[in-house]
Amino acid sequence: MAAVVRHRYDLDPHRTVEVDALPVPEPADGEVVVQVSAAGLDRGQWHLMAGRPYLMRVMGFGIRRPKEPQLGLDVAGTVVAVGGEVTGFAVGDEVFGLGHGTFAAYARVPVAKLAHAPAGVSATQAAALPVSGLTALQAVRDRAKVQPGQRVLVMGASGGVGSYVVQIAKAFGAEVTGVASGSKVDLVRALGADHVVDHTTTDALDGSVRYDAVIDTGGHRRLRDLRRALTRSGRLVIVGSETGAKVLGGMQRQLLATLWSPFVSQTMGTFLSSENAADLDALRDLVESGAVVPAVERTYALDEVADAMAALAAGRVRGKVVIEP
Ligand SMILES: NC(=O)c1ccc[n+]([C@@H]2O[C@H](COP(=O)([O-])OP(=O)(O)OC[C@H]3O[C@@H](n4cnc5c(N)ncnc54)[C@H](OP(=O)(O)O)[C@@H]3O)[C@@H](O)[C@H]2O)c1
């Protein structure tokens, strides 16, 4: 089968990412094999390709070169083989979830990270949901604990995670302000944001409006600035940001927020998203109710994954892009 691989870390996807021929995988116990209809691209795949920040390498992904040559996490497609100890899924089921090496014709997916595909959306849209959607859901529901009527500020509202945060916070009844750069402001408005701030001309953190929650997925602003935009009991949820820093990738800000939080009236912190089937089911419900529509800008073929990675790294993507084998 055709599969996207890379054998070393490199900041330039065009120097490393290629399509190779690999055997079709077999499912282990607790897994299915999915014929991939579509596979969403997320920032994490860029980090795995680049080997940055270095912190990621020591977390088990391979110090000098990647341990796993394949790329791709999000997936939507059709179950073609079922491993032992699998219940609830059968050959022919349309599914979405988080698998191994999903930029390929076929991929293994653990059932603990798998759900039946939402009705009423394409496989391409379903493939854009898993990692960004789960992260957004957990940021809004579990970390910001958004309640109806609250004011929520979304930094990076035009991005993969941010585009879902806007929609999910609206679904939770919040008044949502999305922050994006000029050409992406229209997208954020179309996603349902009540207010949109163009960060190239206006500072959303000037303190003129106080928010019950700030969900930060982009911009890497100082904690001091982010706090200024919060109510006294507001919550700051740092999802992440791209700084290009080699070693920690800007993680110090998340660490500082966590350490500082007990000494201020506001709650500040970060989290690593949990990849689990129950929240994929919750995402499916949000999609089927019409509250969430994946914002897919365009699709790329397997031999165009390097182009997709380059577009993401350059900040040219609006919402999500999806790979279609
Ligand atoms: N904690 C976790 O478990 C977890 C899970 C997933 C992702 N992440 C991290 O979260 C971050 C966001 O991920 P993503 O997939 O949403 O990335 P993305 O699709 O690249 O979106 C990031 C957004 O940041 C915005 N941005 C850039 N500069 C900005 C500025 N100065 N002010 C405000 N916004 C700015 C960009 O929009 P504009 O061009 O419109 O400004 C872009 O849409 C990444 O660092 C990723 O690694 C963490």
The ligand as a Tripos MOL2 file, in Angstrom:
@<TRIPOS>MOLECULE
LIG
   48    52     1     0     0
SMALL
NO_CHARGES

@<TRIPOS>ATOM
      1 N1         -2.3200   20.6540   24.5820 N.am      1 LIG1
      2 C1         -2.6460   19.7800   23.6520 C.2       1 LIG1
      3 O1         -2.9920   18.6230   23.9320 O.2       1 LIG1
      4 C2         -2.6190   20.2270   22.2160 C.ar      1 LIG1
      5 C3         -3.4090   19.5410   21.2850 C.ar      1 LIG1
      6 C4         -3.4070   20.0240   19.9670 C.ar      1 LIG1
      7 C5         -2.6270   21.1150   19.6320 C.ar      1 LIG1
      8 N2         -1.8450   21.7030   20.5580 N.ar      1 LIG1
      9 C6         -1.0400   22.8900   20.2210 C.3       1 LIG1
     10 O2         -1.9350   23.9880   20.1520 O.3       1 LIG1
     11 C7         -1.4820   24.9270   19.1990 C.3       1 LIG1
     12 C8         -2.5840   25.1990   18.1910 C.3       1 LIG1
     13 O3         -2.7840   24.0390   17.4050 O.3       1 LIG1
     14 P1         -3.5900   24.1330   16.0510 P.3       1 LIG1
     15 O4         -3.6570   22.7640   15.4960 O.co2     1 LIG1
     16 O5         -4.8460   24.8820   16.2640 O.co2     1 LIG1
     17 O6         -2.5870   25.0260   15.1760 O.3       1 LIG1
     18 P2         -2.9160   25.9320   13.9100 P.3       1 LIG1
     19 O7         -3.9840   25.2630   13.0980 O.co2     1 LIG1
     20 O8         -1.6550   26.2520   13.2610 O.co2     1 LIG1
     21 O9         -3.5640   27.2360   14.5380 O.3       1 LIG1
     22 C9         -2.8060   28.1690   15.2910 C.3       1 LIG1
     23 C10        -3.4310   29.5170   15.1240 C.3       1 LIG1
     24 O10        -2.6690   30.4940   15.8300 O.3       1 LIG1
     25 C11        -2.9760   31.7250   15.2490 C.3       1 LIG1
     26 N3         -1.9910   32.7800   15.5220 N.ar      1 LIG1
     27 C12        -0.7570   32.9230   15.0070 C.ar      1 LIG1
     28 N4         -0.1960   34.0430   15.4880 N.ar      1 LIG1
     29 C13        -1.1060   34.6190   16.3180 C.ar      1 LIG1
     30 C14        -1.1110   35.8100   17.1120 C.ar      1 LIG1
     31 N5         -0.0550   36.6160   17.1590 N.pl3     1 LIG1
     32 N6         -2.2160   36.0900   17.8490 N.ar      1 LIG1
     33 C15        -3.2880   35.2700   17.8190 C.ar      1 LIG1
     34 N7         -3.3300   34.1340   17.0700 N.ar      1 LIG1
     35 C16        -2.2510   33.8210   16.3280 C.ar      1 LIG1
     36 C17        -3.0770   31.4360   13.7520 C.3       1 LIG1
     37 O11        -4.1340   32.2050   13.2020 O.3       1 LIG1
     38 P3         -3.9400   33.6410   12.5050 P.3       1 LIG1
     39 O12        -3.0590   33.4500   11.3190 O.co2     1 LIG1
     40 O13        -5.3510   34.0050   12.1540 O.co2     1 LIG1
     41 O14        -3.3470   34.5230   13.5240 O.co2     1 LIG1
     42 C18        -3.4850   29.9880   13.6890 C.3       1 LIG1
     43 O15        -4.7940   29.8560   13.1930 O.3       1 LIG1
     44 C19        -0.2270   24.3190   18.5740 C.3       1 LIG1
     45 O16         0.9040   24.8590   19.2140 O.3       1 LIG1
     46 C20        -0.3500   22.8500   18.8720 C.3       1 LIG1
     47 O17         0.9050   22.2020   18.9310 O.3       1 LIG1
     48 C21        -1.8410   21.2990   21.8560 C.ar      1 LIG1
@<TRIPOS>BOND
     1     1     2 1
     2     2     3 2
     3     2     4 1
     4     4     5 ar
     5     4    48 ar
     6     5     6 ar
     7     6     7 ar
     8     7     8 ar
     9     8     9 1
    10     8    48 ar
    11     9    10 1
    12     9    46 1
    13    10    11 1
    14    11    12 1
    15    11    44 1
    16    12    13 1
    17    13    14 1
    18    14    15 2
    19    14    16 1
    20    14    17 1
    21    17    18 1
    22    18    19 2
    23    18    20 1
    24    18    21 1
    25    21    22 1
    26    22    23 1
    27    23    24 1
    28    23    42 1
    29    24    25 1
    30    25    26 1
    31    25    36 1
    32    26    27 ar
    33    26    35 ar
    34    27    28 ar
    35    28    29 ar
    36    29    30 ar
    37    29    35 ar
    38    30    31 1
    39    30    32 ar
    40    32    33 ar
    41    33    34 ar
    42    34    35 ar
    43    36    37 1
    44    36    42 1
    45    37    38 1
    46    38    39 2
    47    38    40 1
    48    38    41 1
    49    42    43 1
    50    44    45 1
    51    44    46 1
    52    46    47 1
@<TRIPOS>SUBSTRUCTURE
     1 LIG1         1 GROUP 0 **** ****
